[in-house]
Amino acid sequence: MGRALRRAPRRGSAGFTLIEVIVALVLMGVMTVMAWRAVSALTGSREHNEAAMDRAETLQTLMRQWELDLREVQDSTLVPALSFDGATLRLTRRRETGLQLISWQLREGRLSRWESTPATGREALQEAWFRSQQLSAEELRALPGLNGIAGWQMYFFRGNGWSNAQSSDDVAQSPSGSASDATGQRAAQRRLVPTGVRMRLQFADDSGYRGELIREVPVESTGS
């Protein structure tokens, strides 16, 4: 009998075909892109929330300072205790070592706060008043402040109601009725310190804030 020939068994495939490799790579690429987008969205959301919290904290800090300044107004009779010219609100604030001139100024979309060193004499206080009118844009940008302000209005509570802070309702005739003092420097009118201040802030569209902010603060002025 002839020897029977035995056929060797066929081996199974030990690798991947080219199509399988391409499909796997495509799936891995899609999953990587989806994962990257998810991480990017999460990071962007976190950064957005942190930025919003920083803006809110900055606004709250400035408003607390605003209220503190107005609650400590003191009339020196040398310069206006509280005045507003449309761009700048100036006030004199009592401190332990003297009177301090505070200036809140809106310029180039930024609300900035400047303060002088406490003054103990007439000349020092008047010098601080003039200094507050000479602040440059560079100086204001270096001061504590808030960006993204489109505009603001100020109202004073005088008598029995609110009126525009730039109106003439805050003046009253002096009892003497004289036109000036011996040096011709003191007017026959004196400004009355309002008993309240209302501020309206309008935010720019790209500021991160919405609408406008209205804040009312009572003023309890004392004489020097």
Disulfide bonds with the S-S distance in Angstrom:
none
